[in-house]
Amino acid sequence: MSNVTIRCEGLSKSYRIGASQDGYKTLRDVLADAATAPLRRLRNGHENSNGHYIWALDDLSFEINTGDLVGIVGRNGAGKSTLLRILSRITKPTRGRAEVHGRVGSLLEVGTGFHPELTGRENVFLNGAILGMRRSEISRKFDEIVAFAEVEKFIDTPVKRYSTGMYMRLAFGVAAHMETEILIVDEVLAVGDAQFQKKCFQRMSEIGKHGRTILFVSHNMSALRSICKQALVIDHGKLVAQGEVNHTIDHYLAQIRDDSQDESIETPTFTVTSVEISSESSPIIKTFDPVQVKVRFVPKTEIKDPGLYISILTMDSQRLTGLDLKDFITTASLPAGEVAELGFKIESLPLLPGSYQLEIHLKDMASGLIEFVPRTFKFEVAETEVYGGRKLDRWFGNVGLRARPLAER
Amino acid sequence: MQSLRTVPSFQIEPSTRWPSLGLRELWEYRELLYFLTWRDIKVRYKQTVLGAIWVIIQPLFMMLVFSLFFGRLARVPSDGVPYPVFTFCALLPWQLFAHALTESSNSLVGNQNLITKVYFPRLVVPISAVLGGLVDFAIAFVMLLMLMLIYGIVPGWQIVFVPALVLLAVMAALAVGLWLSALNVQYRDVRYTINFLVQFWLFATPVAYPSSIVPEKWRLLYGLNPMVGVVDGFRWALLGKPDSLGLPLLISIVVVLTLLVGGLYYFRRLEQQFADIV
């Protein structure tokens, strides 16, 4: 018996773009298509020309062994979800093939098939059946699911009366108790509050310990690092990296930081060409690293008394802290049309692992001008053992403290 | 939990022109079929005041209207059977068929959230939509028996054929429903056609009139409508009229089986793209 659970060979998927983007065709479209098809074929040689199709997945080959816990990362639209949909057999590849050994449980959405009019109990059975569980299996797991969801009192109430939290917990609870050899989870846990997410991640770690294979797509890097052992990076439908999870994710993050500087942003008086935050000591940013924040821009008129304000925000836009250049120095005036660079050096970045965003204001104090750059700049603080021991998760909040126990001298 | 027992394996490959019918896999998913059918029945009359009484009201009203206009005013013949019983006996399989056809044709589009998020044999969806009408049928059937009792009509031994005729009606609805549901995924025009189709089909079926008024030379063509065989069959099994069935029923069976097998293949072929185009 081979140890390979999933083997993909040259998996590719193309989608048609253009004419039928609105989801479905009408007969009129088809008649029009049919009328122009011979012409198109003449022009393109083959109907399947690149003009009408995009490749969501492009020649993907990889192997996953039994019991592997694999995170899949990549930007939005990179093809992650398409890959999961193919491996879940929801859609067919255009080319290539895959071999899957074991039953697949896929969780691409929380609560698929839940019916608002049915009670919690009824929905557990319905949803379980939709996910491919046997009735006997659901009955056996029923109490466990209900306990996980913490909805004992409301199990015979229609789920339309549930709070969002209860609904989510129950829905995830059913899926999390599937006993398939392979579990495929898409970015479903992004919804729900932090406590719910924590619960789900714990459950996934537990599942992983039982020798089952997990494929997990997420933008939550710390969750991936804690649950998975390996990672795949997908970009523009191609597999660009596969390897140990921390190493692979570090590379991926360094990569996207380099790529995200290519477009400039306009405000009424400034053209912001780049905003960078980088660690002086490593390719990724870690807690307590010395970092530099550089804002490069071109003023459209002369700026007599330039000013810069940066804030650091959590991903849910809570302002953590900020720096105003005028508290430090007075900057010489900047001529119109020339590239200027302002910024800060932060000696030790006191942020715990996680995602953050930078918000920028550019000013001219002489004329009382304050302009807000209409976009924030995301950055990641990599998961590390901040205080030398265990990894800290979100429960600890955002701010890292340089501290030492009292006993130590 | 991983043991040495063999785990099921499967291949993922591009779409094929002639996929297998996948009936074994359908059987493996019979519990899902049961739950989806159960959901449809359970939810159908939720948050209505009259609830399941609607099951009775619909055929009852149609019977009253037909009896008044066709039976009383237009004096349509009814093979010597009291007109209300005559038409109600036909309305039952007709409504089963019409309901099953409409529901199954819209089923894939109505369940697109499932189709784009979970894998299961897609055939489960139209089949469960068809089965959902059987409960309504059973309730209405009890009413028919009561009506016959009131009119003093006792069914003969032929009543044992009713289940087979019900099966034929369901299969007829599924046969057409498979084609239309798959088409509906791609062309939403189907949605607007169904109501029209069902209305037209009602008049091409001997519900309000006996098939004996159709001229002999058109009978064969008329018999191509599988519901002719089903409805005549019902009247034969319950009322003893017409006296015999013979050829029309046979034609119905052949037509239904042909449509069904064709529909299954058509459905299976299109199924591979449902999630992409729905």
Chai-1 contact restraints between the chains, C-beta under 6 A:
chainA,res_idxA,chainB,res_idxB,connection_type,confidence,min_distance_angstrom,max_distance_angstrom,comment,restraint_id
A,Y24,B,R188,contact,1.0,0.0,6.0,A-B,restraint_1
A,K25,B,Q186,contact,1.0,0.0,6.0,A-B,restraint_2
A,L27,B,Y187,contact,1.0,0.0,6.0,A-B,restraint_3
A,L27,B,D189,contact,1.0,0.0,6.0,A-B,restraint_4
A,S88,B,Y119,contact,1.0,0.0,6.0,A-B,restraint_5
A,R89,B,Y119,contact,1.0,0.0,6.0,A-B,restraint_6
A,I90,B,Y119,contact,1.0,0.0,6.0,A-B,restraint_7
A,I90,B,A275,contact,1.0,0.0,6.0,A-B,restraint_8
A,T91,B,A275,contact,1.0,0.0,6.0,A-B,restraint_9
A,T91,B,D276,contact,1.0,0.0,6.0,A-B,restraint_10
A,K92,B,P14,contact,1.0,0.0,6.0,A-B,restraint_11
A,K92,B,S15,contact,1.0,0.0,6.0,A-B,restraint_12
A,K92,B,Q272,contact,1.0,0.0,6.0,A-B,restraint_13
A,P93,B,P14,contact,1.0,0.0,6.0,A-B,restraint_14
A,T94,B,P14,contact,1.0,0.0,6.0,A-B,restraint_15
A,R95,B,P14,contact,1.0,0.0,6.0,A-B,restraint_16
A,R97,B,E13,contact,1.0,0.0,6.0,A-B,restraint_17
A,A98,B,I12,contact,1.0,0.0,6.0,A-B,restraint_18
A,E99,B,Q11,contact,1.0,0.0,6.0,A-B,restraint_19
A,V100,B,F10,contact,1.0,0.0,6.0,A-B,restraint_20
A,H101,B,V7,contact,1.0,0.0,6.0,A-B,restraint_21
A,H101,B,S9,contact,1.0,0.0,6.0,A-B,restraint_22
A,G102,B,V7,contact,1.0,0.0,6.0,A-B,restraint_23
A,L108,B,K117,contact,1.0,0.0,6.0,A-B,restraint_24
A,E109,B,K117,contact,1.0,0.0,6.0,A-B,restraint_25
A,T112,B,K117,contact,1.0,0.0,6.0,A-B,restraint_26
A,T112,B,V118,contact,1.0,0.0,6.0,A-B,restraint_27
A,G113,B,L114,contact,1.0,0.0,6.0,A-B,restraint_28
A,H115,B,R39,contact,1.0,0.0,6.0,A-B,restraint_29
A,E117,B,V43,contact,1.0,0.0,6.0,A-B,restraint_30
A,E117,B,K46,contact,1.0,0.0,6.0,A-B,restraint_31
A,L126,B,F35,contact,1.0,0.0,6.0,A-B,restraint_32
A,L126,B,R39,contact,1.0,0.0,6.0,A-B,restraint_33
A,A129,B,E31,contact,1.0,0.0,6.0,A-B,restraint_34
A,A129,B,L32,contact,1.0,0.0,6.0,A-B,restraint_35
A,A129,B,F35,contact,1.0,0.0,6.0,A-B,restraint_36
A,I130,B,V118,contact,1.0,0.0,6.0,A-B,restraint_37
A,R135,B,E31,contact,1.0,0.0,6.0,A-B,restraint_38
A,E181,B,V7,contact,1.0,0.0,6.0,A-B,restraint_39
A,H210,B,M1,contact,1.0,0.0,6.0,A-B,restraint_40
A,G211,B,Q2,contact,1.0,0.0,6.0,A-B,restraint_41
